[in-house]
Amino acid sequence: MVLGPMSGYTSRSYRDFMKLFGVGLSVTEMTSAVGILNSGSRTDEYLEFGRNYPTALQLFGHSAEDISKAARISVDRNGNVDLIDVNMGCPVHKIQRSGAGCVLMKDPPLCGDIVRKTKRSTGLPVTAKIRLGSDRNHMNFMDVIRELESAEVDAITIHARTKDQGYSGYPDYEALSDIQESVSVPMIVSGNIYTLDDAISALSRTKAAGVMVARGGVGDPFLVTQINEYFRTGKRLESPTVSQQIEWCKQLSDMLIEEKGSDAGIRKLRSIAPKFVSGCHRCREYRLRLATETVSRESLFAILDEIDGKMGDERINCDGRPHHHFTE
Ligand SMILES: Cc1cc2nc3c(=O)[nH]c(=O)nc-3n(C[C@H](O)[C@H](O)[C@H](O)COP(=O)(O)O)c2cc1C
């Protein structure tokens, strides 16, 4: 189980929190290679983390030189970086304009070159995160995978969408049927993993070595535990109660506020806190209040306590969460 990198979400406190639920490998938010090269001796906040658990530093950039150098600098600044993950899938326009993210996939040999040079400069394992390709008619992931393999990449995450799909629409797991059987390194699959059944379905279709939880884990950290437990023992764990969700939400809130400071932490929590009760049918009005009336830790905790008092015993129901089905 790999915790998917999400810009604006997966900062140190969020990763620390999710680790408590059994995440195997955590990945930082994507970090600019050029930014690291230009930052002098200043340590980027993305680089501030300890050695508590395996963490990948994700870098984005447009050239093998920049990325491999930035990786070396990062590892010198923080010896706790366990591996470097290279972003080859980001579709955001600003990133594309700089020639980074998904643009790299247009040039498969460059993808290989980046991995080769970064492995050489750091001596660490290097992984890559890619997509299917640019659009339905240009799904060149296999060309990219072959180049990555020949550069001795250590693992590949594939987000089962094209660049043009952005983050919506169905991931195409059909295109990745049995992919692990034809790839020599561990594959991790990503895209719409919101429930245990989504993970089971993605893994059985692709035979991948691992699955990545991204948006599905925001407000539903126990999903990670459910996935791990199922693949270790075959057992399906019952979904948590609203009361448990509230407790976890408070725990994450304190961790986030400690990391980001009160103002930035509270701003972030306005979008995260409602998700902790998104699986509760009767919480609709409370979701709105959490999003609009959260102005301080006190106001947030007061609303959470009110929810707990009214429906703490209810179980979170998957039907209340965004529900996605794979194209079968
Ligand atoms: C808000 C947001 C930020 C993201 N930031 C990154 C990022 O920094 N690096 C990256 O490789 N992927 C990033 N992703 C992609 C996710 O890691 C994941 O592959 C994608 O969301 C598909 O999984 P999901 O449908 O289960 O959320 C981001 C996704 C979202 C929604």
The ligand as an SDF file (V2000), in Angstrom:
LIG
                    3D

 31 33  0  0  0  0  0  0  0  0999 V2000
   -5.0640   17.3280   -5.3890 C   0  0  0  0  0  0  0  0  0  0  0  0
   -4.1660   16.3020   -6.0310 C   0  0  0  0  0  0  0  0  0  0  0  0
   -2.8020   16.5110   -6.0390 C   0  0  0  0  0  0  0  0  0  0  0  0
   -1.9500   15.5650   -6.6400 C   0  0  0  0  0  0  0  0  0  0  0  0
   -0.6000   15.7780   -6.6020 N   0  0  0  0  0  0  0  0  0  0  0  0
    0.2310   14.8420   -7.1500 C   0  0  0  0  0  0  0  0  0  0  0  0
    1.6450   14.9980   -7.0740 C   0  0  0  0  0  0  0  0  0  0  0  0
    2.1760   15.9470   -6.4880 O   0  0  0  0  0  0  0  0  0  0  0  0
    2.4080   14.0480   -7.6590 N   0  0  0  0  0  0  0  0  0  0  0  0
    1.8660   12.9480   -8.3030 C   0  0  0  0  0  0  0  0  0  0  0  0
    2.6080   12.1110   -8.8180 O   0  0  0  0  0  0  0  0  0  0  0  0
    0.5380   12.7710   -8.3520 N   0  0  0  0  0  0  0  0  0  0  0  0
   -0.2860   13.6740   -7.7850 C   0  0  0  0  0  0  0  0  0  0  0  0
   -1.6440   13.4650   -7.8150 N   0  0  0  0  0  0  0  0  0  0  0  0
   -2.1630   12.1990   -8.3790 C   0  0  0  0  0  0  0  0  0  0  0  0
   -2.4080   11.1500   -7.2920 C   0  0  0  0  0  0  0  0  0  0  0  0
   -1.2000   10.7230   -6.6980 O   0  0  0  0  0  0  0  0  0  0  0  0
   -3.1360    9.9090   -7.8810 C   0  0  0  0  0  0  0  0  0  0  0  0
   -2.3020    9.2430   -8.7850 O   0  0  0  0  0  0  0  0  0  0  0  0
   -4.4270   10.3080   -8.5800 C   0  0  0  0  0  0  0  0  0  0  0  0
   -5.1880   11.1900   -7.7800 O   0  0  0  0  0  0  0  0  0  0  0  0
   -5.2760    9.0740   -8.9150 C   0  0  0  0  0  0  0  0  0  0  0  0
   -5.6840    8.3840   -7.7700 O   0  0  0  0  0  0  0  0  0  0  0  0
   -7.1630    8.5780   -7.1200 P   0  0  0  0  0  0  0  0  0  0  0  0
   -8.1430    8.6310   -8.2730 O   0  0  0  0  0  0  0  0  0  0  0  0
   -7.3110    7.3430   -6.2680 O   0  0  0  0  0  0  0  0  0  0  0  0
   -7.1350    9.8450   -6.3470 O   0  0  0  0  0  0  0  0  0  0  0  0
   -2.4930   14.3970   -7.2470 C   0  0  0  0  0  0  0  0  0  0  0  0
   -3.8740   14.2040   -7.2200 C   0  0  0  0  0  0  0  0  0  0  0  0
   -4.7170   15.1280   -6.6250 C   0  0  0  0  0  0  0  0  0  0  0  0
   -6.1960   14.8660   -6.6250 C   0  0  0  0  0  0  0  0  0  0  0  0
  1  2  1  0
  2  3  1  0
  2 30  2  0
  3  4  2  0
  4  5  1  0
  4 28  1  0
  5  6  2  0
  6  7  1  0
  6 13  1  0
  7  8  2  0
  7  9  1  0
  9 10  1  0
 10 11  2  0
 10 12  1  0
 12 13  2  0
 13 14  1  0
 14 15  1  0
 14 28  1  0
 15 16  1  0
 16 17  1  0
 16 18  1  0
 18 19  1  0
 18 20  1  0
 20 21  1  0
 20 22  1  0
 22 23  1  0
 23 24  1  0
 24 25  2  0
 24 26  1  0
 24 27  1  0
 28 29  2  0
 29 30  1  0
 30 31  1  0
M  END
$$$$
